[in-house]
Structures are given as C-alpha cells and as structure tokens.
Amino acid sequence: MTAGIEVEELRKVFRVRERARGFGGALRALVAPRSRELVAVDGISFRIAPGERVAFVGPNGAGKSTTLKMLSGILRPSSGRVRVAGFEPGRDRGRLGYKIGAVFGQRSQLWLHLPAADTFDLLARIYEIPPDDYRARRDELVRAFEIDEVSRKPVSQLSLGERMRCELVASLLHRPEILFLDEPTIGLDVVAKATIRDLVRERGRRDGCTVLLTSHDTGDMERVCERVLVIHRGRMLLDRSVDALRKSFIPRKRISVVSEEVELALDLPGVRRLPSAPHRTELEVDLRAIGVDRVVAAIVARARVLDLSVEDPPMEEIVTAIYAGAKEAVA
C-alpha cells in the first residue's frame, strides 16, 4: 500500500550568529553574542497523492533540501503540520524510516571501501527484510539497474554514474512507499543522467511508490515527473503539471550543431542564432513558432552534420521566466 505527503503551513527558522568585526566586536560577541533569524521555509503547503511523481524545484537557497529534511525527519519544523506515509516525521522518524527511501546526490549511504553488495546485505538486516524476500528483491533490482558486476567492486572504484545506480538500489531494497531524491543526477554526464532518469521513472511506475525529486536540471523533471512544485525564498511559487509548465515557461529549445561547414546559414521563423564558433552553430528555437523536427530537418538538408544536440534552456532562465509570470501563475 502506498501513501502520500501532506504539508500545511510548514515553516523552518534557523538562528544564525552574527559575525563579529574587529577585536572589539569579537569581545562583545564573546560576552553577549548576537544572532538573527534566517527563514529557510516560510509557510508552504502542498499535497502529493500516493504514487505521484513530483519535482520540487527552485534556485539555490530556496528551501528545497531543508523541506526534504523535514519530510524525512532529519529536521523538525519550527511550525506547521507534516504527514508522510501517515506519520509525523519529527516524532515518528524510526517508524517512518521503514516507509521511505532517500538518495542525496552529494551524500552516500554506501560504505566507500566495501562493495555495494555488502551495504545491501547490511541494509537488509537494518530493515529486517526476511532473507528470501531480500534475495529476491536484491536480484530483481540488480538486474533492472544492471549492476551485477558493479556491485561487487569497492564503491571507491566506481564511476559517479555507477555509484548512483547502486545508491538507488540501496534506497529501494525495502520497498519504500515514498522515495526522496535530492539532486540525484548532479555531476553526471549526459548518458548517465538519461539512465538514472529512466530507471527512476520506470521503477516508480512498477513499484507504485511516491517520488519527490529536487533538481536544477529541467531534464530530470520532464523525464521523471508528472507535476512540478516551484519554491522561491522559502515560499511556494507555483504548482503545475509538467505539461502545463512546459507550455507556459519552457517554450524554447537550444540546438547545438557541429558541422563540416565553417558557417551554417539558417533562416527560419522562430529560430535565433546565438553566439557561435567556427564549425559550431548555437540556435534558439521558439516552439510556439516552429517545431524542433522542422529545424533539425532543415539543418541536415543544408549541412554535413558531425554532431547535434537538443537541450532545454538553463534552469536559471526558466526560473526567471516563472518569476516574471508569478502573479498570473499563482492566480
């Protein structure tokens, strides 16, 4: 049975000691230290239904990771109400641990100098998984994530992409009802990112688990999630489906072309040439005026293409567009 997430007026305030300046300031700070409040999360509310895959996005310092830590019980809220899988994380962290899985892109739950398979065995004991159930689940995930040989090597010898696949298997061993992913593709190359996204999406569908994913990469939210929550300065800015967000705030694609020709001349409506280099042409395509397929077909017809890639604009541009239309979006 899967479960969802309920958040009402969630708030987290940290007290930060003010930095002392000069010798006199250091003495005053020693006798009467001053501090100020830093509001990391400022009264956000949302609900995520069982089995839903949701992206939680925003710029650095928006409050994403702080929210995830409160949802998983690592931090306690300053105020507000949180229910995750039927539990209150701050009070029921022990029992909640059996219901959730978590992957933090810059933190590892694997033992660095041991094979990942050894960590899997340890986690099976921690989560009290019956031996037969554990072996069946482990073998299923090892096949799905293609880590049979990888899991037998010390984690310190793995590439980042291989390690992330092992991290995901470790988080899914106990069949969590909810999976928290914090920047799971950070630092990965294009191929590894695509692999991780596909695995997360398919595993979420297969297991029916709820997924909450934070990322700066629009590809993560487009390929994995059905809905997007946008947070800014600790406040909820936008709650929309991926399709609605794409149509409203991601109306452009970027095409990078490497050709045998030094210059690529392309005159099409909705296509703008960006600063380029010899043999490399950068284009911005307005999807409201022309489809990517038409642009690619025109490029292939006019040039001998050595390489071609189609990408979304940087996340910062998309977030800026969201802020520009924030009033309309929230209404």
Disulfide bonds with the S-S distance in Angstrom:
none
